Amino acid sequence: MLGSATNKTQGVLENNSLLKTYMNNALFLVKNNYISIMIVDYIKKSHQNDPYRTFVEAIVAVIGLYYIIRNSKKNSSSKKLRVIDNLTPKEFDSFLQDWEPKPLVDPLPTDRTERLSEKQIEFFQWKLKKQPTITGYNEDKISIITNDDPNTEKTDLYNLSHYNFLKIFNNKAHSKRLNDLTKKIIKNCGVGSCGPAGFYGNEDLHYNLEYDMAKFLGTEKCVLYGQDFATISSVLATFNKRGDIIIADKLCNVAIQNALQLSRATVYYYDHNDMEDLERYLEMVADDEKADGVLHRRYIVTEGIFQHNGQICKLDKLVELKNKYKFRLFIDETLSIGALGKTGKGITEFYGFKDRSQVDITVGSLGNSFAVGGGFAAGDAIMSFFQRIGSNAYCFSASLPPYCCGVASDIIKILEHDNSCIVQLNENISLFNELLSKKLKTVKSHFIVTSNEKSPMVVLKMSDKFRNKLFNSSVLTIYEDMNHQQTKQNKVVIIQEPFLLEEKFIQEEVVDKLIDEKIMIGLQPYSLQHESLPLLPGFVISVDANMSAADIEYITDKLCLVIGEASKKKKI
């Protein structure tokens, strides 16, 4: 036993000596290693100059190590969970039954019963119940059902709740040609592009449409986007940064509002279509820059036809002011392309400009008068090139489906050689507004036409006096309450009672009554959680090129009759 104890002691001594040797070698390497010398030297000097800094850096290092170790453990455990290849079919079915996918979208406000009262829930339910679904077409007329009465189909309605002003696919002279072309392109190219423009998403049809659109609008270049709503926000954010100046119309649409927020620029709002107020802001910005001695990129942002009220921007005065104060002009022509001007070239042709050289950036939609989808941005070559390398929606979103491009190019060719549908549209707009104006006077209407007499989108809203009488509200009280809710609550839940009550009144007393008369119109599309500017409810009537004089006579008769009855209401 004594010998074994001696052997153990000798073994421990040998292990200790080996450990000391390894430790000495390691210390020697550390002391003589260049990187180690630099690290030790840095710590010594840092601690000597600022001891607190050493303490903070040590804490940061510990936190960093903690996260690295934790993530490695998470990855290892997740890899174990993903190994399901060896499961039997029975085990796999059991595993699948226990799996609960997360919802793709936020729950509807009506599902949040613990946060909303019954009255508030009712405000959302009536809108969902009244949502129409198109079940069939009979030439220009439609059949619909609504969620509150899905078993009753309402047939042969005039469809006035759209922005397809030319209805060129319903034009007998062009419908077969366009439908055949659509089928041919889908057969050859499929229904989607399957990638962004710079990553195998664009085909020859895309580049052909960019060339055709630039030529049609009178610009150097044009850039296509897969979604029209995302076009504005992506283009404005591409050309603006913090410190730049944007002066925008106070009634611009929600897509522009989102774009202004994303641009990070300093934004000023001038009174709607008020050129004197705009000049006041332009002069103020110019004076500030002279005093500071710093120049910024500066833009005026407006719409061709305003979505909120159907007014048309004053392009002649805008061009004069932008040249006087050296601003760039940005115009959203989502509604005006294909609808304004002798050949549908939009706001510049409407005002008699030879080309678009006075408008620096034009954005628009192919989903309205062109009846396909997607958006575009047109301007000079440098602006277009910069978008291809710096615009998020162009670089990272799937490009337009090829058949949309081919059809849009063909529609441009049709408009260049035969503008009869635009001529007819302008005649129908004039007749509709003339008859509506005369007939509204005979029924003592409390609804006011806010749109321009040349606009294909006719917008009607309650008079201020009638609104105050029924709902005790105004545009200011609605805006203040909505803004308060947006800053204090989850944005999914915006309940502006007077606004929603007014919408419900218009739905029940105007929209539903017109459906009974075989006329389908729509409320103005608003999303209260995204709107950041003052707005009021209203309803929209779209005039299109396929209407006959008899159709317009019938529609205006029934419209004024229903509005007259609604205007007699003394309370809700």
HELIX and SHEET records of a PDB file:
HELIX    1   1 LEU A    2  ASN A   32  1                                  31    
HELIX    2   2 TYR A   34  ASN A   49  1                                  16    
HELIX    3   3 PRO A   51  ARG A   82  1                                  32    
HELIX    4   4 PRO A   89  ASP A   98  1                                  10    
HELIX    5   5 PRO A  109  ASP A  111  5                                   3    
HELIX    6   6 GLU A  118  LYS A  129  1                                  12    
HELIX    7   7 ILE A  168  ASN A  170  5                                   3    
HELIX    8   8 SER A  175  CYS A  189  1                                  15    
HELIX    9   9 ALA A  197  GLY A  201  3                                   5    
HELIX   10  10 ASP A  204  LEU A  217  1                                  14    
HELIX   11  11 ASP A  228  PHE A  239  1                                  12    
HELIX   12  12 VAL A  254  SER A  263  1                                  10    
HELIX   13  13 MET A  275  ASP A  292  1                                  18    
HELIX   14  14 LEU A  315  TYR A  325  1                                  11    
HELIX   15  15 ILE A  347  PHE A  350  1                                   4    
HELIX   16  16 ALA A  381  GLY A  390  1                                  10    
HELIX   17  17 ASN A  392  PHE A  396  1                                   5    
HELIX   18  18 PRO A  402  HIS A  417  1                                  16    
HELIX   19  19 SER A  420  THR A  442  1                                  23    
HELIX   20  20 ASP A  464  PHE A  471  1                                   8    
HELIX   21  21 VAL A  475  LYS A  488  1                                  14    
HELIX   22  22 GLU A  497  ILE A  506  1                                  10    
HELIX   23  23 GLN A  507  VAL A  511  3                                   5    
HELIX   24  24 ASP A  512  ASP A  516  1                                   5    
HELIX   25  25 ALA A  549  ALA A  566  1                                  18    
SHEET    1   A 4 PRO A 132  ASN A 138  0                                        
SHEET    2   A 4 LYS A 141  THR A 146 -1                                        
SHEET    3   A 4 ASP A 149  ASN A 159 -1                                        
SHEET    4   A 4 ILE A 519  MET A 520  1                                        
SHEET    1   B 7 LYS A 221  TYR A 225  0                                        
SHEET    2   B 7 GLY A 375  GLY A 379 -1                                        
SHEET    3   B 7 ILE A 361  SER A 365 -1                                        
SHEET    4   B 7 ARG A 328  ASP A 332  1                                        
SHEET    5   B 7 ARG A 298  GLU A 303  1                                        
SHEET    6   B 7 ILE A 245  ASP A 249  1                                        
SHEET    7   B 7 THR A 266  TYR A 270  1                                        
SHEET    1   C 4 PHE A 447  VAL A 449  0                                        
SHEET    2   C 4 MET A 457  MET A 462 -1                                        
SHEET    3   C 4 PHE A 539  SER A 542 -1                                        
SHEET    4   C 4 GLY A 522  LEU A 523 -1                                        
END                                                                             
